Amino acid sequence: MNADALAAARIARTAWLAVLGVALAVRLAFVLFAPATGGDWDIYERVAANILRGCGVSLSDPAGAACVPHFGGNQLPGYPGFVALIFALTGHSEVALRIAQALLATAAIAYVMHAVRRYADDGRAALAAGLFLGLSPLAVAWPRFLVTEALAVATTTWVLAELILSLAEQRLRLLPLALALVAALFVRLDAALLAVPVALAGFLVHRPAAAVRRGAILALLVAVPLAAWTVRNIAVGLPSLWPTSMTMPDNSRPPVGYIEWGRSWMSDEYQKPGWGYTVNRLAYDRIAIDGRAYDSPEERARVEALLAELRRHTGQAFPKEIDDAFAAIAAERNARHPLRAWLGLPLRRAWSMWANPFSSYGWPTELSSATSDEARLALARGGLGGALAVALDNPWTALGKAVTASCKFALLLLFLVAVALAVTRRLGLARRIVWIAGSYVLARTAVYAWSAGLESRYMIEAVPFIEVAVAVAAAALWRARLARRAAVSGSA
């Protein structure tokens, strides 16, 4: 290697290290100066404590003698297991846990940069991907929270890197991809939606018969640890094979009818806290339902009577007879307006999850606890007046949300442009990454819109796909422009 090549390699290595250093530094700043826990942290911490005391995955009180097996919350036990590992190594340090999350996020970014460099054969594309991921306003703040999102983004980014490397090698990398998928699934069950981009990648690099064959092998590899965990659940006598969408803190039966009733009317994530977060903490006396939940005064009266009875059971298990009554109301609503249930509401939810300008995306710009319930319902009712009133009462919060919202909308616009260019075949090899990203965005949006998983944060795992697609598309366009200039110069 000559002197010029050595100098270029040193510059490239320095640029990579600088990008990764900034990515880590930004995340550590949130970790050190704005640490937070999160809504489900009490459950994760309890499961981790039971693991450390030798009880295993359980929601029993770690200070007591009981040790009742459990799924580990409303997900598989990947995150509580990670918490237990870090606590075992650091003496129960929450700071160390957050730092570990930041380190894993940065490592995943480094791996994607490596994958893009191999696939695109372009160091600038890798740097662009690193910059988009490393400085992403939608992802940088999550390591400050003790919830699944930081680890979910890291494992999803790992899967993305394996898919890009599979494109580079023109074959599905079965074992590495299986490991990444298992890690993602044990952190969050919705990682099952990664099957969509994985299947698309398989058909992009293999003939149909080979894609099906290797996809089946991959599915078997992923299924082995899942089957082992399912066998454990059966052996310890758990009532179902998979966690429920709402885990009750006393390990009681979740209110499936009440949940179905919420799905029959919710269309905005700010309707969810007063409806759901209060219930899965048995705080029925703090339930707040948006007025748009009712089709008639008679229906409202029925629901309010049920809620009045439910409040008498605050701190106790959700009564089955009340849950059954909510299920009956949900069935009536869906039968009365099937088009609304199957199309109208899902479309409104999909729009809400991506178009919501108020999400904090992990930044410390949440509304204060004293005003959040009332303010969120005001936002849910819509209207410029309600949003302006909340903004005037919370100016710094509003400014922070404006920054993240502006970045999100700019990113989505660039992604739509990249999709359009991919359809017109103007991106070369980069179009495959755009297609893979698009498939994952559509899959997550469709499933969460149908299931009423309304929070914008549920879309965060799709963001690395979008950012890498935009980065490689931009690099491809730049590379094509330089090639045209060189061609013009050569002809001259």
N, C-alpha and C positions, 0 to 999 in steps of 0.2 A: 504494500500500500504506500503510495507516494505521500509527500508532505501535504499536498492540498487535500487529499482524501482523509488523512489523519486529522487535519484541522477541521474539516467538515464534520467528521464523526464526533470530535470533541464538542463542537458547537451543538450538534444534535443532542448529544447526551446531556449537555448542560441545560438545553431547552426543556428536555423531558423532565429532568430533576426539578427545574424551576416550576413547571406546571404542577407536578405532584406535590412539591413543597407548599405551593400556594393553596392547593386543594386541601391539604391536611391542616395548614395554618388557619384557614377560614373556618373549618369545622371545629378545630380546637378552641377557637375564639368563642363560638357558641357554647361549647361544652363547659368552658371555664367561667364565662361571664353570664351565662343565662341558662343554668341547668334547670331541668324540669323532670317530672316523673311521667304522668300520663294517666288516662282514665282506667286502664286495666293493670297498672303497675302493682296494685295490691294483690292481684291474683298471681301474676308472674313471680313476685317476690315470695309469696306463700309457697308456691310449687317448688321454687328453687330452694327454699329453706327446708322443705321436706326431703328433697333429693339429698341435700347436704347432711341431714340427720340420719340418712339411711332408710327413710320411709319409702322413698321412690316418688313417682308422680302422683300427687295427692293434693286435695284442697283442705285436708284436715288442719286444725290449729297446730302449728309446729310446737307450741308450748305444751300441748296436751299429749296424752298417751295414744289417742286414736290415730289410725293410719288407714284411711279409706281410699282405695285406688280411684283415680279419676283420669280423664283424658289429659288434663293439664291446662284447662281453660277452654276457650272456644276455638283453639287451634291445636295442632300437634305440639309436642313438648320441646320443639327445637329452641325456642327463645328462652324458656325457663332453664333448659339444660345449659345453654350458653351463659346465662346469668350465674348458675351454680358453679360452672367452671371458673369464671372470672373471680367470683367471690372466694372460691377455694384457694385460688392463687394469690389473692390480694388482701385477704382478711376482711371480706365484706365491704369493699370500697366501691361506692357508686361512681366516684370520679373515674376510677380505673375502668369501670364498665363502659362509661361514656367514651373514654379515650380509646378503648378497644373497638368500639363501634366506628369511631372516626378512622382508625387505622385500617379496618377491614374495608370501609368505603373507599379509601384511597388506594388500597391494594387492588380492588376491583377495577378502578379507573385505569391503573397501570396495566392491568391485563387486557382491557379493551384497547388501549393504545397499541399494545403489542399485536393484538389480533388485527386491528385496522392496518397497521404497518405491513403485516404479512399479506393481507388480502389486496389492498390497494397499491402495494409497492410504492408508497408515497408517504414520506415522513411528515409532510405538511398536513395530510389528512389525519394522521395519528395525533399530531399536536392540536389540530382543530377539535378532534373528538375529546381529547383530554381537557381542553379549555372549556368546552361546553359542559362536560360532566363535572369538572372540578369546581367551576364557578357557578354552577346552576343555582339560581335563587330558589328554585323549587325543591332542591334536595340538600343543600348545604347545612340546613339547621336541624335536620332530624336526629343526628347523633346526640344532641343535647337531651333528648327525651329517652325515657326508659320504657319504650314500647317497641313493637315489632318493626316499625317502618324502616329504621336505619339498617337493620340486618336484612330486611326484605329487599330493599333497594340494592344492597351489596350483592346478595345472592342472585337477584334477577340480572344485575349487571354481569355477574360471572357467567350466567347462562347465555347472555347476549354475546359475550366474548367467545364462548365455545361455538356458537352458531356462526360467527364471522370466521373463526378458524376452520370450521367445517366447509364454509364456502371457499376458503383459500385452498384447502386440501382436496376439494371436490369429493368429499365423503363425510358422512356423519361420524363424528368422533364419539363412538358409543360410550366407552367407559368414562372419559372426562365429562361428557354431557350428562350421563346418568348421575354422577356424583353431584354435579351442580344442581340438577333438578331435584334430587333427594334433599339436598340442603335447603333449597328454596321451599319445597313442600313442607318440611318439618318446621320451618319458621312461619309460613302462612299457607293455609290450604288453597287459597285462590291462585297459588302458583301453578295449580293444575291447568290453568288457562294458557300457560306457556306451551302446552301441547300444540296449540294452533301454529305459532311461528316455527316450532320444531318440525311439525309435519310439512309446512311449506318449504322450509330449508331442505328437508329430505327430498322432496320432489324437484327442487331446483338443482340438486347435485347428483341425483340418481335417476335412472329410468324407473318408470312406475313400479315394476315388479321388484326391483332392488330396493326402492324406497320403502315399499310395504314390508319387505323382509327385514331390513335393518331397523325400521320403525318398530316392528314387533319385538325384535331383540332388545331394543332400547326400553320399550315398555316393560318387558320382563325384568330387566335390570333394576328399573325404578320400583317395580312392584315388590321385589324381594323384601326390602326393609319395611315397606308399608304393610305387607302381609304379616311380617313378624310382629309389628306393633298391633295389628288387628288381632292376631292370635293372643297376644298379651291381654287385650281388652276383653276378649271372650273368656279367657281363663280366669280373670279376676271378677267376672260377672257384671261388667258394665251393661247398662240397659240398652245401649245402641252401639253400632260399630264406629260411628263418627261423632265428633263434637257437634253441639247445637250452636245456632247463630247467636244465642244469648245465654251466657253462663251465669247462673245465680250464685251469689256468694255463699249461700248455705248449702250448695250442692243439691238444691231441690229441683223439681221438674220445671223446665222453662215454660212460660206462658205462650204456647204456640198459637192459640186462638187470638190472643191480644196482638201478637206479632203479625198475624195474617190481617187483622183489622187495620193495623198501621200501614201495611202494604196496600190496602185498598184505597188509601187517600193521600199518603205522603208523596210530595213531588219536589221538596226542597230540603236540603240538609239541615237548615236551621229550625225545621219542625221536629227534628229528631231528638235533640237533647231533652226537651221537656216531656216528650212522649216515652223515650226509651232509656236514657241514662239513669233516670230516677227509678225506673222499674227494676233494672238489673242490680240496683243497690238496695232494693226493698223499701225505698223512700217514696211510697205511694202518695204520701201527703204532699209531695212537691210536684206531682204530675201537672203539666201545663199543656193543653191541647189547642192547637191553632183552630180558629173558628171555621176555617175552610174545610175542616174534616167532615162536615155534616151535609147531607143532601136535603134535610128538612128539619123544621123545629121538632117534629116528633122523634126523629132519629137522635137529635141532640139531647132531648130529654131522656131517652133510653140510656145513652152513653153516660150522661152526667149522673144518672141514678146508679149505674154500675160503678162509676168512679167514686161516688160518695160511699158506697158499700166497701169498695176496695181500700179506701183510706183507713177504715177501721182495722185493717189487717197490716198496717205499716210495721215493718220489721219482721214480718212473718212470711211464710211461703205464699205464693200467689194462689188464691183459692181456685180449684178446678171448675167449680160451677160458674164463677165469674168469667174464667177463661173461655168456657164453652159458650157463654152468652156473647162474648166478643166475636168468637168464631162464627156464630149464627149471623151477626150483623154484617160481618165481612162477606159471607156467602151471599147474603141478600144484596149488598151493594154491587158485587161482581156480576150477579145474575141480572140485576137491573140495568147495568151499563157495561156489557161485555167489551165493547169497543174501547171504552175508557180504560178498563182493566188491562187489556192485552196490547193496546197500542198507544192510546193517549197518554196515560201515566208514564209508561216506559220512555216515550219520546221526551216528555217534559223532564224526567229525571236525567236522561242523557244530556240534554241541554244544560240542566242545572249543574251537573258535575263538572262540565268543561267551561261553561260560561260564567260561573260564579266568580265575581270580582272580590269577594270578601274573605276568601280563605287565607289563613296565615301561612300555610305550607311549612309549619314547624317553627316559624320565626316567633320571637317573644312579643307578638302584637295581638295577643288574644284580648278580648274584652274583659274588663274586670269582673270578678265573681259577683260583685254587688249589682251589676247591671246586665250581666250576660243573658240571662233568661228572657227578660223583657226585650232587650235589644235584638236578640236573635229572632224572636217572634215578629218584631217590627220589620226586620229585614225579610222574613219569610212572606209577610203580607205584601211585600213589594212596594213600588212607588218611590219616586225621587225624594219626596218629603221625608219618609221614614229613614232612608239611607242617609240623607243630609243631617237629620237630627242626631243620629248615632255618631256621624263623623264629627259634628261640632262638639259633642260631649267627649269624644275620644280622639283629639286631633293627631297625636303622634301614632296612635294605632292606625288611624285612617291613612296616614302617610305611608306607613310600612306596608299596609295592604295594597295601596296604590302601586307601589314599586313592584311587589311580587305579581300583581295582576297584570301590569303592563308588560313585564317580562314574559309571563305565560302567554298572553295573547300574541305577542310578537313571535314567540317560538311556534305557536300553533299556525300562525300565518305562514311562516317560513316552511313549516312541514307540509302544509297544503300546496305550496309552490313546488316543493320537492316531489310530492306525489304526482302533480301534474306533469312535471318534467320526466319523471320515471315512466309515466304512461306513454309519453311521446318518444321514449327511448333516447333521451338526450343526456343521460347521466352515465352511460357505459356500465361498468360493473357495479357502480354505486347504486344502481336502481334496485338490485337484489336486496340490499340492506333496507332500502325504503319500503319495498314490498313486505319484507319481514316485519318491520316496525308497524306498518299499517295494519297488518293482520292482527298483531297483538293489541293495538289500540282499539280496533273494532271488537275484538273478543271481550276485553275487559269492560268496555262501555256497554255492550249488549247485555252481558250477564248481570252486571251491577244495576243497570237500569231496570231489568226485569225483576230482580230480586229485592229492589228497594234499598240496596246498599248505597245510600245517597251521598256519603261524604266525599268531598273532593280528594281527600287524602288517599282514597282507595284507587285513584288513578295514578298515584305517584310512581308505582312500579313500571308504568308504561313510559314515564318521562325519559329514562335513559335511552330507550329505543328511539324515541323521537329526536332526542338531542344528537345521538350518533348519526342518525339518518340525515339530519340537517347538516351536520359537520362534513360528512363524506360527500354529500351532494354539492356543498359549497366548494370543497376541495376539487371535486371532479370538474366543476365548471371553470374554476381557476386554471386547472391543468389544461383543459381544452383551449382556454383563451391563450395561454402561453404557447401552446402548440400551433395555433393559428398565426400568432405573431411571428413565430420562428419560420413557419412556412412562407409567410409573406416576405420576411427578410431574405430568406433563401432564394426565392424567385426573383427578388429585386437584384 
